[in-house]
Amino acid sequence: MPGPDLARAAGVSSGVVKGLVDEGVLEVIEIEAVAAFDSPDPDHAPATLNGDQAASAAAIAEATTAGGFAPFLLDGVTGSGKTEAYLEAVARTLRADPTAQILILLPEIALTQALIARLGDRFGADPAEWHSGIAPPRRRQVWEAVVAGRCNIVVGARSALFLPFPNLKLIIVDEEHDSSFKQEEGLVYHGRDLAVARARIEGAAVVLASATPSLETLFNARQGRYRWLRLGARHGTAVLPDIRLLDLRESPPDPQTWLSQPLREAIGETLLKGEQTLLFLNRRGYAPVVLCRACGHRLTAPDTDSWLVEHRYTGRLVCHLTGFSMAKPKNCPSCGAPDSLVPVGPGVERVEEEVKSLFPEARTAVFSSDTVPDAKAARALIQSMVDGEIDILVATQAAAKGHNFPRLTLVGVVDADLGLRGGDLRAAERTFQLLIQATGRAGRAEIPGRALLQTWTPEHPVLQALAAGDRDGFVEAEMAEREMASLPPFGRLAALILSGENAMAVEKTAEALAQNIPNAERLEVYGPADAPLALIRGRRRKRLLVRADRDVDLQGFLRAWLSRVKVPASVRLTVDVDPYSFL
């Protein structure tokens, strides 16, 4: 402790301590202080819970008190109060054991600020924060406080799973379905699955919370592996929004615009009522493609197949895959035609431009990772929305989950078909989850909300299920398709991705793998084939995909297979078990 504190503790003057130091009796040693977080008070500001919330919290807390591995699925519609339910479970856990440590995982850094504020209000003390946006000195302080047991609650991203908790009692994975929990570079893992594994190792409880649980989690709940806790209605007087499909074949937008007349009229009505609108488009920037109208050349990043996205605010073309950025050229780099480069398709910036031309008096803002680059900016924008300082928010998925905007009553989905394209086996599931989350931002307070989804394919089963509010029907249909094809959760997948600057070496390694596949039953290998993005940062890419039944030892098969082939140093091999990306 510092000298003055030591003097007060000993009941002497500071001069006595100084004299002892001068005589060499005491030695001054400077050390870096270990951050000590204020202890949370479980009785600081308890919330009023309904019956389902209280029962869920009691079940979780009972498991943490009893000890031992206990997995839960906390399944509740948007606005049902899942957060309050698991915060009550945290409070009861801390009452039973004041030294207990709790980890709450979130998929997006932007979501941490709102939850930290709620934790501060509920427990009278802020939790520790852990993610890539935290400065290294602060991360060190959090690490030291955690390992010393001086920190009870940590809110963070998936990497927080590796913190050295000595008394971890409860792990909560909020928005457990979110694909952001998948780490695809370096050490490949899924944060949700690793949370379950760590809870098993620690003998702790783990709660997977979501309004739209992943099919894998629902499968485990149905099989009895997870205890299924349900919150079936919105908390308080709020009701779920009315969802309507806008058939763009009947009311298409005007040329070079993206908002149909019915959606424009709904925005106008909402503005007249003094309420807020969220326009959702999960596409950053101004336009996703830039091409030359003279020769048709599409601009891509150097040594990469990824298209360059125009960002009108900065006047630059950006590759969202590699981070490459360049000023928009005046001439086509292919044919040299001047002023021939045109944007194709809308991004959030282009939609905001249209909104400003239609409603010049409205206060508009864009919420994406480009316009809100860090936690501080996200907190400021979210607070502006909560305070009613924004009339129309144009946003990507950054605003589609976890946020509560009391004045928001209209959600307009600019392109509901966007996520349904491509060959991803989870395309339908992801689209359903994302649109449920986005439309669920409307009507979370006393005023009822509504959602309008613009689509060219209103007959699509995903959109029909959304409009009908039939999550169970969608899940059953999707489960049946997966079961017929023995795909997750009824089977398992593993991807082998080869990459290298020498295309011939990559090709030969891929052929060697194909020729040395071990014999195995109830298992197939597809490929090798060019990856959808066959060139990234100058490296050629090949993929092989393994599909196996659930009871097949997939890891054992992969070990036996890879032991037969020597991968040259010039080729990088990445093994991704249960892949979430198929680029």
Salt bridges, closest charged atoms under 4 A:
ASP5 OD1 - ARG8 NH2 2.26
ASP22 OD2 - LYS18 NZ 3.22
GLU32 OE1 - ARG140 NH1 3.34
ASP43 OD1 - ARG95 NE 2.80
ASP75 OD2 - ARG471 NH2 2.79
GLU84 OE2 - ARG118 NH2 2.89
GLU88 OE2 - ARG92 NE 2.99
GLU88 OE2 - ARG95 NH1 3.84
GLU88 OE1 - ARG122 NH2 3.10
GLU108 OE2 - LYS401 NZ 3.33
GLU129 OE2 - HIS131 NE2 2.74
GLU144 OE2 - ARG140 NE 3.17
GLU175 OE1 - HIS177 ND1 3.96
GLU176 OE1 - ARG192 NH1 3.67
ASP178 OD2 - LYS401 NZ 2.29
ASP193 OD1 - ARG192 NE 3.02
GLU202 OE2 - ARG198 NH2 2.99
GLU216 OE2 - ARG426 NH2 3.01
ASP247 OD1 - ARG249 NE 3.09
ASP254 OD2 - ARG264 NH1 3.79
GLU269 OE1 - ARG450 NH2 3.02
GLU310 OE2 - ARG312 NE 2.89
GLU310 OE1 - LYS328 NZ 3.32
GLU349 OE2 - HIS311 ND1 3.60
GLU352 OE2 - LYS356 NZ 3.59
GLU354 OE2 - ARG264 NH2 3.21
ASP370 OD1 - ARG284 NH2 2.83
ASP370 OD2 - HIS311 ND1 3.88
ASP391 OD1 - ARG363 NH2 2.95
ASP415 OD2 - ARG421 NH2 3.42
ASP424 OD2 - ARG430 NH1 2.53
GLU429 OE1 - ARG482 NH2 2.79
GLU459 OE1 - ARG249 NH2 3.21
GLU476 OE2 - ARG222 NH2 2.66
GLU478 OE2 - ARG482 NE 3.58
GLU507 OE1 - LYS542 NZ 3.08
GLU524 OE1 - ARG547 NE 2.61
ASP530 OD1 - LYS542 NZ 2.92
ASP549 OD2 - ARG522 NE 3.42
ASP549 OD1 - ARG547 NH1 3.10
ASP551 OD2 - ARG522 NH2 3.25
ASP576 OD1 - LYS182 NZ 2.82
ASP578 OD2 - ARG492 NH2 3.51
